[in-house]
Amino acid sequence: MSDRNMLAEHGTKLMELKPSSLLRAAQADLRRRERNTEEARAAFGAASYEQFAFHRSHVRKATDPQDLLIRALMEPGLGLSSGKYNTRLIYSSGETLLKAIHLAGEGAVG
């Protein structure tokens, strides 16, 4: 068992994300979504596909970074059940997601 898994099993966090980091991750996922779409058309395959930080279904439906953050806050179960550690970390703190939503509304991170 890895140290990260052992700590997670005991409820200990290795790190806690900042609201601005979540907002940047949401912005990056929306850019990644566009690249994935363009590259998928060009390559006709999954070789150039980039994985998302947020849950795939939330990224696909989101209209902007704030919408993506709201989807994550309102439907955390998808992210918390993800096989990706970083996705579970993003969805694990509703309070941090809420602060990131407020930052997105202020246009704080470009």
The 8 nearest C-alpha neighbors of each residue, nearest first, counted from 0:
[[1, 4, 5, 2, 3, 6, 8, 7],
 [0, 2, 4, 3, 5, 6, 7, 8],
 [1, 3, 5, 4, 6, 0, 7, 13],
 [2, 4, 6, 1, 5, 7, 13, 0],
 [5, 3, 7, 1, 6, 2, 8, 0],
 [4, 6, 2, 8, 7, 3, 1, 9],
 [5, 7, 11, 9, 3, 8, 4, 2],
 [8, 6, 10, 4, 9, 11, 5, 3],
 [7, 9, 5, 6, 10, 4, 11, 3],
 [10, 8, 6, 7, 11, 5, 4, 12],
 [11, 9, 7, 8, 6, 12, 5, 13],
 [10, 12, 6, 7, 9, 13, 8, 5],
 [13, 11, 14, 7, 10, 6, 15, 3],
 [12, 14, 11, 15, 3, 6, 7, 2],
 [15, 13, 12, 16, 88, 11, 17, 3],
 [14, 16, 17, 12, 13, 88, 92, 89],
 [15, 17, 20, 14, 18, 21, 89, 95],
 [16, 18, 20, 19, 21, 15, 95, 99],
 [19, 17, 99, 21, 20, 95, 98, 22],
 [18, 20, 22, 21, 17, 99, 23, 108],
 [21, 19, 23, 17, 18, 22, 24, 16],
 [22, 20, 24, 18, 19, 23, 25, 99],
 [21, 23, 19, 25, 24, 20, 99, 26],
 [22, 24, 26, 20, 25, 21, 27, 19],
 [23, 25, 21, 27, 22, 26, 28, 20],
 [26, 24, 22, 28, 64, 23, 27, 21],
 [25, 27, 23, 29, 64, 24, 28, 22],
 [26, 28, 24, 30, 25, 29, 31, 23],
 [29, 27, 31, 25, 30, 26, 51, 32],
 [28, 30, 32, 26, 31, 27, 25, 33],
 [29, 31, 27, 33, 32, 28, 34, 26],
 [30, 32, 28, 34, 29, 33, 35, 27],
 [33, 31, 29, 35, 30, 34, 28, 36],
 [34, 32, 36, 30, 31, 35, 37, 29],
 [35, 33, 31, 37, 36, 32, 38, 30],
 [34, 36, 32, 38, 33, 48, 37, 39],
 [35, 37, 33, 39, 34, 38, 32, 40],
 [38, 36, 34, 40, 39, 35, 33, 41],
 [39, 37, 41, 35, 40, 36, 34, 42],
 [38, 40, 36, 42, 43, 37, 41, 35],
 [41, 39, 37, 38, 43, 42, 36, 44],
 [40, 42, 38, 39, 43, 37, 44, 36],
 [41, 43, 39, 44, 40, 38, 47, 46],
 [44, 42, 39, 40, 41, 45, 38, 46],
 [45, 43, 42, 46, 39, 47, 40, 48],
 [44, 46, 48, 47, 39, 43, 42, 38],
 [47, 45, 44, 48, 42, 39, 43, 49],
 [46, 48, 45, 38, 49, 39, 35, 44],
 [47, 49, 45, 35, 46, 50, 39, 38],
 [50, 48, 47, 35, 51, 31, 32, 34],
 [51, 49, 48, 52, 31, 55, 28, 35],
 [50, 52, 53, 28, 55, 49, 54, 31],
 [51, 53, 86, 28, 24, 85, 54, 50],
 [54, 52, 51, 86, 55, 58, 78, 57],
 [53, 55, 57, 78, 56, 58, 77, 52],
 [54, 56, 58, 57, 59, 53, 51, 50],
 [57, 55, 59, 58, 54, 60, 53, 61],
 [58, 56, 60, 54, 55, 59, 61, 67],
 [59, 57, 55, 61, 56, 60, 67, 54],
 [58, 60, 56, 57, 61, 55, 32, 29],
 [61, 59, 57, 58, 56, 62, 67, 66],
 [62, 60, 67, 58, 66, 63, 59, 57],
 [61, 63, 66, 60, 64, 67, 65, 59],
 [62, 64, 66, 65, 61, 67, 29, 26],
 [65, 63, 67, 25, 26, 66, 68, 22],
 [64, 66, 68, 67, 103, 100, 63, 69],
 [65, 67, 69, 63, 64, 61, 68, 62],
 [68, 66, 61, 64, 70, 65, 69, 57],
 [67, 69, 71, 65, 70, 66, 100, 72],
 [68, 70, 66, 72, 71, 67, 73, 65],
 [71, 69, 67, 73, 68, 72, 74, 66],
 [72, 70, 68, 69, 74, 75, 73, 67],
 [71, 73, 69, 70, 74, 75, 93, 96],
 [72, 74, 70, 71, 69, 75, 68, 93],
 [73, 75, 71, 76, 72, 70, 77, 78],
 [76, 74, 71, 78, 77, 90, 72, 79],
 [77, 75, 79, 78, 74, 80, 90, 81],
 [78, 76, 80, 75, 79, 74, 81, 54],
 [77, 79, 81, 80, 87, 75, 54, 76],
 [78, 80, 87, 76, 81, 77, 90, 75],
 [81, 79, 78, 77, 76, 82, 87, 75],
 [82, 80, 78, 83, 79, 87, 77, 86],
 [81, 83, 84, 80, 87, 86, 79, 78],
 [84, 82, 81, 86, 85, 87, 52, 78],
 [83, 85, 87, 86, 88, 82, 81, 89],
 [86, 84, 88, 87, 83, 89, 52, 53],
 [87, 85, 89, 88, 83, 84, 52, 53],
 [86, 88, 79, 84, 90, 85, 78, 89],
 [87, 89, 85, 91, 86, 90, 84, 92],
 [90, 88, 86, 87, 91, 85, 92, 21],
 [89, 91, 87, 78, 88, 75, 92, 79],
 [90, 92, 88, 89, 87, 93, 79, 75],
 [93, 91, 94, 95, 90, 96, 89, 88],
 [92, 94, 96, 95, 72, 97, 91, 90],
 [93, 95, 97, 92, 96, 98, 99, 72],
 [94, 96, 98, 97, 92, 18, 93, 99],
 [95, 97, 99, 93, 94, 98, 100, 72],
 [96, 98, 100, 94, 95, 99, 93, 101],
 [97, 99, 95, 101, 100, 96, 18, 102],
 [98, 100, 18, 102, 96, 101, 97, 22],
 [101, 99, 97, 103, 98, 102, 65, 68],
 [100, 102, 104, 98, 99, 103, 105, 97],
 [103, 101, 99, 105, 104, 107, 100, 106],
 [102, 104, 106, 100, 105, 101, 65, 99],
 [103, 105, 101, 102, 106, 100, 65, 107],
 [106, 104, 102, 107, 103, 101, 108, 100],
 [105, 107, 103, 104, 108, 102, 109, 101],
 [106, 108, 105, 102, 103, 109, 104, 19],
 [109, 107, 106, 19, 23, 103, 22, 102],
 [108, 107, 106, 23, 26, 103, 22, 19]]
